[in-house]
């Protein structure tokens, strides 16, 4: 007897659209569990639906975070596969993508016929796949990665984990992880007896996921968007210094930028962030 496949479906409907109402599709690259979108589904106007396209259910993508960060696929192949999970519809729909999901969502719109495209693409703190932001792996230094990891750890634990910036400046991985552990314990995100080797394993998996996305983006050369773009930038974005996160050259049909509370991870669950995001997913 063959073992039962327990992998979750790629398309996860958190709320079905009522007849005549729109469906919002969000491309989710993992890191946080897809369940994080439950609050967004509830925040949408009554009648609108929400379906998450979860890359964590795509083996060629998800397993790369567990095997050194090298995925046996491409942005184009992933985007083409996700297109098959869009339900045929005669009503308007919205496509969105969080983080690396925004890169894939843009590739999806480029691969679909004009009559099937959504009215706009909403990018949730997504960094543009432009040459400006394509960096070799060794450019992702510990200080940068550890700061992002602290955000991620805090979001997973429902706490705000903010290490002392001085402790991360110019640090190596070992010293930086110790500073993150101290901050996480102080915030109540981890127990005082949490072993550093266990935190290191979580960190290494997290970094492999980032490297996977970086390596998938490197050979990808996107065409400018064929539809208007809306960028929602978190107050504590992964790249705080660029208000457009590099999307302006890819937005010949217009780029609208909104800022929401929270960081790159908590923006998906904070009620005050969802108050900003939900109307943008519905508005014409």
N, C-alpha and C positions, 0 to 999 in steps of 0.2 A: 504494500500500500504506500502511495506517495505521501510525504508529509504535507500537511495543510499549509498553504501560504498565508502567513499571518501579517504580511506587510500591509500597512494601511493603503487605501486608494489614493491615487494622485489627486483626483478632484474630490474635495471634501465640502459638501454643502452644509453650511452652518445655518442658513435660512433660505427657504425657497421663495422665489419671487411670485407675487400674486399676479394673476392675468393682467397684462397691459403694463406691468411695472418692470423696472430694469433689474438686471442682475449685475452685481459687482464681482469681477474676478480679480483675485490678488495672487500674484506669483510670489511664493514664499520659499526662500532658499534654505530653510532650516535654522540651525543654532537654537532658537527657541521653538518649543513645541507649537504645532499649528493651532492648538487650543487657545493660544493667546488672542486669536481673532474673535473669540466669542463676544467680547465687549464691543468690538466694532460692528458686528452683526446686529447687536441690540441697539446700537446708536444710529443706525441708518433709518431713514424715514420709513414709516409703516408701509408695507407692501413691497419694498425693495428686498432683493435677496443677496446673499453673499456666498460665494464659492471660493475656497482657497485651493490653488494649484500648488501642491506640496512637493517640492523637489526631494524631500526626505524619503519619499516613496519611490524614487527613481534610482535603481541600484547603481548604475554607472556613475551617478553623481554622489549619492549619499555615502557609498562605501569608500570613496576616495579620502574622506576625512578620517578614516580608520586605517588607511594603508599608505600613509606618507603624503597625502595631498595631491596625488596625480590621478586625474580622472580620465578614463578611456572614452571620452566623448568630446563634443565641441559645443560652443554656444549655439551654433546654427542647428545642430542635431537636437539639442535639448528644446530649443524653441519650436522646432517642427513637431516634436513629440507632444509638447503642451497644447499645440493648436488642436489636436485631436480630442481634447477634453473640453473644448468650448461647445456648448449646446447650440444648435441652430436656433435662431430667433428672428422675429420680425420686429421686435421692439428694441429700443436703445439699450446699450449695455456699456459698462465702464470697465476698462482694464487698468490695473494698478500693479506695482511691483515694489516690494520693500528690499532695500539694500541691493545685493547682487540680483535680486528678482527684477529690479528695474531694467537692468541690462538685457535680461531675457525677454521682458515684456516689450521692449523696443524692438528686439529682433523678431518677435512674433508679429508685430504690426507690419514690419517690412516684408514678411513672408506670406501675408494674407492678401487676397484680392481687395481692391479699394472698397467694393460694396460690402465687404464683411468687416471692415475696420470699425473700431469703436469711435465715439465722437472725440475722445481725448485720452491721453495717457497720463495717469497720476503716478508720480515717482515719490516714494516714501523714503526720504533720506538716502537716496541712491546716488552713488558716485558715477559720473559719466565714464563710458569706456573710451575715452579720448587719449591721444598720445601723452597729453600733459599728466594724466593720472596712471599711466602704465609704468610700473616700476619693477625692477628686478627683485627677486626674492630677498636678497640681502639688504635692500633698502628698507625693509620692514624691521626696524630696530627694536630691541627689547623695551625701551622706554615707551614707544608708541604702542606696541602690542599689549603690554601690561596695563596701560591705561584703558585700552579697549576691553581687555579681559575683565577688569574691575567693573566696568559698566555692565558687561554681560552677566557676570556673577551676581551683581546686585539685582538685575532684572529677574534672574531665575529664582532668587531667594526673596524677592519682594522687599528689598532693602536698598538703600543708597550707599554704595561702597565707593569711597573716594580716598585713595591713598594719599599720603603727604607727597606733593609734587617733588619736594626736595629729595625724598627717598627714592624716587624713580629716575631722577635726572642722571643720565650717564651710567645707569646701573647695569649690571649683568642680570641674567635671568634669575639666578639663585637669590640675590639680594632683593630683586624686585618682587619675586613671588612671596618672600617673607614679609615685605611691606604690604602687599595685597592681603595676605593672610591676617596681619595685624588689623588692617582696616576692616576686613570682613568680620572678624571677631568683635571688634568695637561696635560695629553696626548691627550686630545680632544676626548676620547672614550665615555665619559658621560658628560651630561650637569651639570653645577654647582648646579642646583636645584634638582638633582636626589635624591630621598629620600632613606635613608639607609634601611628602612624596605623593599622597593622594591628590592634593591640589595641583601638583606638577602634571600628573597624568591628564587631568581635566584641561589644563592649560595647553598641553601639547596637542590634544585633540582639537581644541579650539583653533590653535594656530594652523594646524593642518587644513582645517576648513577654510581659513583665510587664504592660505597658499593655493589651495585648489581653485578658488575663485580668481585669484590673481593670475594663475597660469592659464585658466580658461579665457580670461579677458585679453591676455597678451597678444595672441594671434588674431583676435577678432577685430574686424574693421567695419564698424557700423555705418550705414547710410544715414543721412539726416532724416529726422522724423517726418512722416507724411501727414502728420496731424498735430494739433496743439499739445504742448506739454504743460503739466502742472507739477511743480516740485514743492513738496512739503518738507522743510528742513527742520530738524530737531534743534532746540536751543543748545544742547550739548551734542552736536553732530560729531561724527568721526573726523570730519575735516571742517573745523569751526571757522577757518579763515576765508573760505570762498563761499559767498552767499548763493551762488548758483550751482555749486558742486561740479562745475565744468560742463553743464548742459547747454549753454548758450550757442555754441557752434552747431549743435545738432537740432536746433529748434527754429527752422526757417518759418514755421507757421505760428510762432509765438511761444513764449515761456512765461508762465505766471509762477511767482514764488510766494509761499506762505511759510511762516515760522510757527511751530507748535511747541508747547512746553515739553520738558523731559529730555532724555538722551536718546541715542540711536535705538536702544532696546525698549525703554519704558514708554516711548511714544506710542507703541502698539496697544498699551493697556491703560494708561492714565486717562481718567475721564475727561480732564481738561484738554488733553491732546486729541481725544476722539471727538470732542466738540468742534475742533478745527478740521479734522480730517473728514468726518462723515459728510458734511455739506458739500465738500469738494468732490466727493465721489458721486454725488447725486446731481449737482448743478449742471445745467446745459451750457 
